[in-house]
């Protein structure tokens, strides 16, 4: 997947998206509570 493709992709809400060095895209479900906790810590 190219950088342009990643920049223009809309990933679903509620998922954490990670990009591996080898080009893999990893999507993990994330709850609203988890998201709120992370945002408050930032």
N, CA, C and O atoms as a GROMACS GRO file, in nm:
protein
  168
    1UNK      N    1   0.086  -0.118   0.000
    1UNK     CA    2   0.000   0.000   0.000
    1UNK      C    3   0.090   0.123   0.000
    1UNK      O    4   0.181   0.134   0.082
    2UNK      N    5   0.065   0.215  -0.091
    2UNK     CA    6   0.147   0.335  -0.100
    2UNK      C    7   0.103   0.438   0.003
    2UNK      O    8  -0.007   0.430   0.059
    3UNK      N    9   0.189   0.535   0.027
    3UNK     CA   10   0.157   0.641   0.123
    3UNK      C   11   0.034   0.718   0.077
    3UNK      O   12  -0.050   0.755   0.160
    4UNK      N   13   0.021   0.744  -0.052
    4UNK     CA   14  -0.096   0.815  -0.104
    4UNK      C   15  -0.224   0.738  -0.076
    4UNK      O   16  -0.326   0.798  -0.041
    5UNK      N   17  -0.219   0.608  -0.091
    5UNK     CA   18  -0.338   0.526  -0.065
    5UNK      C   19  -0.375   0.532   0.083
    5UNK      O   20  -0.494   0.538   0.116
    6UNK      N   21  -0.276   0.531   0.171
    6UNK     CA   22  -0.304   0.537   0.315
    6UNK      C   23  -0.363   0.672   0.354
    6UNK      O   24  -0.458   0.679   0.431
    7UNK      N   25  -0.306   0.779   0.299
    7UNK     CA   26  -0.352   0.914   0.332
    7UNK      C   27  -0.496   0.934   0.289
    7UNK      O   28  -0.571   1.005   0.357
    8UNK      N   29  -0.537   0.875   0.179
    8UNK     CA   30  -0.671   0.896   0.125
    8UNK      C   31  -0.772   0.789   0.167
    8UNK      O   32  -0.885   0.787   0.117
    9UNK      N   33  -0.732   0.701   0.257
    9UNK     CA   34  -0.821   0.595   0.304
    9UNK      C   35  -0.894   0.640   0.429
    9UNK      O   36  -0.832   0.693   0.521
   10UNK      N   37  -1.024   0.618   0.433
   10UNK     CA   38  -1.102   0.646   0.553
   10UNK      C   39  -1.121   0.514   0.627
   10UNK      O   40  -1.191   0.424   0.581
   11UNK      N   41  -1.057   0.503   0.742
   11UNK     CA   42  -1.068   0.381   0.822
   11UNK      C   43  -1.191   0.392   0.911
   11UNK      O   44  -1.228   0.503   0.951
   12UNK      N   45  -1.254   0.280   0.942
   12UNK     CA   46  -1.376   0.283   1.022
   12UNK      C   47  -1.352   0.338   1.162
   12UNK      O   48  -1.248   0.315   1.223
   13UNK      N   49  -1.451   0.412   1.213
   13UNK     CA   50  -1.443   0.461   1.351
   13UNK      C   51  -1.444   0.343   1.446
   13UNK      O   52  -1.505   0.240   1.418
   14UNK      N   53  -1.377   0.360   1.559
   14UNK     CA   54  -1.376   0.255   1.658
   14UNK      C   55  -1.264   0.154   1.640
   14UNK      O   56  -1.260   0.052   1.709
   15UNK      N   57  -1.173   0.181   1.548
   15UNK     CA   58  -1.061   0.091   1.524
   15UNK      C   59  -0.930   0.167   1.539
   15UNK      O   60  -0.919   0.283   1.500
   16UNK      N   61  -0.832   0.099   1.595
   16UNK     CA   62  -0.696   0.150   1.597
   16UNK      C   63  -0.626   0.091   1.476
   16UNK      O   64  -0.632  -0.030   1.453
   17UNK      N   65  -0.561   0.175   1.398
   17UNK     CA   66  -0.494   0.129   1.277
   17UNK      C   67  -0.344   0.146   1.296
   17UNK      O   68  -0.296   0.256   1.324
   18UNK      N   69  -0.270   0.036   1.279
   18UNK     CA   70  -0.125   0.038   1.293
   18UNK      C   71  -0.063  -0.004   1.160
   18UNK      O   72  -0.118  -0.090   1.090
   19UNK      N   73   0.049   0.056   1.126
   19UNK     CA   74   0.117   0.024   1.001
   19UNK      C   75   0.252  -0.037   1.034
   19UNK      O   76   0.335   0.026   1.099
   20UNK      N   77   0.274  -0.159   0.988
   20UNK     CA   78   0.399  -0.229   1.013
   20UNK      C   79   0.507  -0.186   0.916
   20UNK      O   80   0.478  -0.133   0.809
   21UNK      N   81   0.632  -0.208   0.955
   21UNK     CA   82   0.746  -0.172   0.871
   21UNK      C   83   0.746  -0.250   0.740
   21UNK      O   84   0.799  -0.203   0.639
   22UNK      N   85   0.688  -0.368   0.741
   22UNK     CA   86   0.686  -0.451   0.620
   22UNK      C   87   0.565  -0.424   0.531
   22UNK      O   88   0.542  -0.495   0.433
   23UNK      N   89   0.487  -0.320   0.566
   23UNK     CA   90   0.373  -0.281   0.483
   23UNK      C   91   0.240  -0.337   0.527
   23UNK      O   92   0.137  -0.308   0.464
   24UNK      N   93   0.238  -0.416   0.633
   24UNK     CA   94   0.111  -0.470   0.682
   24UNK      C   95   0.030  -0.362   0.752
   24UNK      O   96   0.086  -0.274   0.818
   25UNK      N   97  -0.101  -0.370   0.737
   25UNK     CA   98  -0.193  -0.280   0.806
   25UNK      C   99  -0.268  -0.365   0.909
   25UNK      O  100  -0.329  -0.466   0.874
   26UNK      N  101  -0.262  -0.323   1.035
   26UNK     CA  102  -0.327  -0.397   1.143
   26UNK      C  103  -0.437  -0.311   1.200
   26UNK      O  104  -0.413  -0.198   1.242
   27UNK      N  105  -0.560  -0.364   1.200
   27UNK     CA  106  -0.674  -0.292   1.256
   27UNK      C  107  -0.725  -0.368   1.377
   27UNK      O  108  -0.755  -0.487   1.370
   28UNK      N  109  -0.735  -0.297   1.490
   28UNK     CA  110  -0.783  -0.360   1.613
   28UNK      C  111  -0.902  -0.280   1.665
   28UNK      O  112  -0.897  -0.158   1.669
   29UNK      N  113  -1.011  -0.348   1.704
   29UNK     CA  114  -1.127  -0.276   1.757
   29UNK      C  115  -1.090  -0.203   1.885
   29UNK      O  116  -1.010  -0.252   1.965
   30UNK      N  117  -1.150  -0.087   1.903
   30UNK     CA  118  -1.122  -0.005   2.020
   30UNK      C  119  -1.255   0.049   2.071
   30UNK      O  120  -1.334   0.104   1.994
   31UNK      N  121  -1.280   0.033   2.200
   31UNK     CA  122  -1.406   0.079   2.256
   31UNK      C  123  -1.404   0.231   2.276
   31UNK      O  124  -1.298   0.293   2.276
   32UNK      N  125  -1.521   0.289   2.292
   32UNK     CA  126  -1.533   0.433   2.316
   32UNK      C  127  -1.463   0.470   2.446
   32UNK      O  128  -1.398   0.574   2.454
   33UNK      N  129  -1.478   0.386   2.548
   33UNK     CA  130  -1.415   0.414   2.677
   33UNK      C  131  -1.263   0.415   2.665
   33UNK      O  132  -1.196   0.500   2.724
   34UNK      N  133  -1.210   0.322   2.591
   34UNK     CA  134  -1.065   0.316   2.571
   34UNK      C  135  -1.017   0.441   2.498
   34UNK      O  136  -0.915   0.500   2.536
   35UNK      N  137  -1.089   0.481   2.396
   35UNK     CA  138  -1.055   0.600   2.320
   35UNK      C  139  -1.059   0.724   2.408
   35UNK      O  140  -0.970   0.809   2.399
   36UNK      N  141  -1.160   0.736   2.493
   36UNK     CA  142  -1.173   0.852   2.582
   36UNK      C  143  -1.057   0.857   2.682
   36UNK      O  144  -1.005   0.964   2.711
   37UNK      N  145  -1.018   0.741   2.734
   37UNK     CA  146  -0.908   0.735   2.830
   37UNK      C  147  -0.777   0.782   2.765
   37UNK      O  148  -0.702   0.859   2.824
   38UNK      N  149  -0.751   0.735   2.644
   38UNK     CA  150  -0.629   0.775   2.574
   38UNK      C  151  -0.629   0.924   2.547
   38UNK      O  152  -0.528   0.991   2.570
   39UNK      N  153  -0.741   0.978   2.499
   39UNK     CA  154  -0.750   1.122   2.472
   39UNK      C  155  -0.729   1.206   2.596
   39UNK      O  156  -0.666   1.311   2.589
   40UNK      N  157  -0.783   1.162   2.710
   40UNK     CA  158  -0.767   1.239   2.833
   40UNK      C  159  -0.623   1.237   2.882
   40UNK      O  160  -0.577   1.333   2.944
   41UNK      N  161  -0.551   1.128   2.853
   41UNK     CA  162  -0.410   1.119   2.894
   41UNK      C  163  -0.320   1.202   2.804
   41UNK      O  164  -0.213   1.246   2.847
   42UNK      N  165  -0.361   1.223   2.681
   42UNK     CA  166  -0.280   1.303   2.589
   42UNK      C  167  -0.289   1.448   2.628
   42UNK      O  168  -0.228   1.533   2.564
   0.00000   0.00000   0.00000
